[in-house]
Every structure is written in C-alpha cells, then in structure tokens.
Amino acid sequence: MSMTPPPSAAATARLTILPRSWAPALLSALRVVSGLLFLEHGTGKLLGFPAGLPFIDKMPAGLLYFTGSLELAGGLLIVLGLFTRPVAFVLSGFMAAAYFMAHFPQSFFPAINFGEPAVLFCFVFLYLAAAGPGPWSIDRS
C-alpha cells in the first residue's frame, strides 16, 4: 500500500474557488448582512416591522423591550462597523443566553427547538469579535 503525499501549497492555491484577496471584502459583507438580519429582529419587536414575528406575543414586556433594544442598537452598530469587536462580543453572549434560555429547554437539537438562528448569530458574532469589522466599516481594523 503506497502513501500519497499531501497536496502542495501551490496545488491547494490553484483549487481555491474565490481569490484570497476577496476575504476582507467578504468579511465586511458577512458583517453587514448579519447586522441587517439582526436589526430586523429589533425593528420587528420594537417598531412592529416586519409584522408577525413568531412567539412575540408570548414574551414578557420587559424582556421584549430589552431584547428588541439590544437587537436594534447592536444590529445598527454591526451594520455600520462601529465598535464592532466589543458589540459583537456582547451580542455573541446575548445569543448564547437566548439559545439556552428559550430554545434548549424545548429540545437538545437546534433543528427541533428552532434555535439555528441563535446559534448561527452567536458564532458569527464571536467570529466578528475576533476578526474585526473588515475594510468597509467606520472602525477599520
């Protein structure tokens, strides 16, 4: 049985689907899109747009205003790329807490407890806290 050597760096570079030079711009795009999606949750809770967010009628008023404010302000700051690292770190923890408070008690599996968005937001924000905002931001790293 012969062992084949791992591919060289040059061979791996040729297999790249997108040029590595796009990485900073795609980081900014990830930040903006994630921020807009998060902002949408805040506007839905506080401004009623878009209407019809599920389970909003089951939230206590204080929790509704607290979470809506964090989503609105945090989402806007993430979109703008202002204070990205600390805001993303706080929002990551917020989403982890939301998952374990609201979703995890229903089931262990995110596909069953509808917790996939919370998990994804948690880890995208954690990545942004480590990687920074990217070049298209107010506070460029």
N, C-alpha and C positions, 0 to 999 in steps of 0.2 A: 504494500500500500504506500503510495507516494504522497507526500505532503506538498501542497502548492503554497508558495509564499503569499503573504497578504499583498493586496494591490499597493503599488507605489503611490506617493502623494500626487505625482503628475497624472497618473491614471485616474485617481479619485477626483482630481480637479476637472478633468475632461467630462466626467459623469454629472457634474453639477447642473441642475436644471435651470436655476437662476444664477446670474452672476453674483459673486460675493459683494460686489460694490453696491448692490441694491439693499443690503442688510440694514444700513442706517435709515434709509427711507421707509423700508418695511416696518422697522421698529416704530417709527413715527406713525405710520398708518395703523398699526396694531393699537397704539395708544389712543389715537383719535377715534377709531371705530369702537373700541371698548368703552371709552369715555362717553360717546354718544349713546350707546346701548344702556349704559348705567344711568346716564342722565334721564333717559326715557322712563325709567322706573320712578325716579324722583318727581318728574313732572306728572306722571300718572297718579301718584299718591297725593301730591300737594295741589296740583292745578287741574286735575281731572282730565288731562290729555296725555296720552290716549285714554279714552274711557274704557271701562270694562276689565281692568286688571283683576285677575282671579284672586280670590281669598282676601281682597282688600277690606271687605265688609266684616271680616272676622278678626281684624287687628284692633287692639285697644287704641284709642285716640292718641294717647301719649306716645306709644310705640310707632304709630303711623306717622306722626309728625317728626319724631326723632329720626326714623329710618329714611323718610322722604327728604328731610333736610340734608342728611349725610349723602344721599344719592344725588340730590340736585347740586349741592355745592361741590362735593367731591367729583362728580362727573364733569362739571364745568371746568374745574381746575385741571383735571386729567386731559380734557379736550384741548385746553389752551397750552398745556405743558408748563403750568406754573406750580412751583413747589411739588413737582411730580414725585420725587422719591419719598418724602415724608407722607404725602397724601396717599400714595399708592400703598405704602406700608400699613397705614391706618385702615384703609379700605380692604386690604387683604385680611386683616384680623377681623374686621366687621363682617366680611363674607364667611369666614370660618365660623364665627359665632352664630351667624344666621343659619348656616347649614346645620350645626349641631343643636341649635335651639328649635328650629322649625321643621327641618327635613329628616334628620337622623332618627328622631323618636318614631317616625312612621315606618321606617324600614332601614335595614343596613345598606341596601342597594340604591344608588342615586337614580337609576332608571325607574325604579318603583316609587321612590319618595319625591320625585320631581326636583331633585337637588342638583342636577347637572349644571344649570347656570350659576348657582352659588359656588360650586367647586371650580368651575372654569374662571369666573371672576376672581376668586381667591388666588388662584395660581397665576393668572395673567397679571394681576396687580402685584403679586410678590415678585414676578419677573421684572416688571417695570421699576419696582423699588430698588432692585439690584442693578438693572441695565441702564436706567435713566430714561429720559424722555425722547431721545433721538434728536436729529438736527432740526426738525420742523417744530420748534417749541419756543416759548418765551424764555425758559431757563435751560438753554442748551448745555449738555454735559461736555 
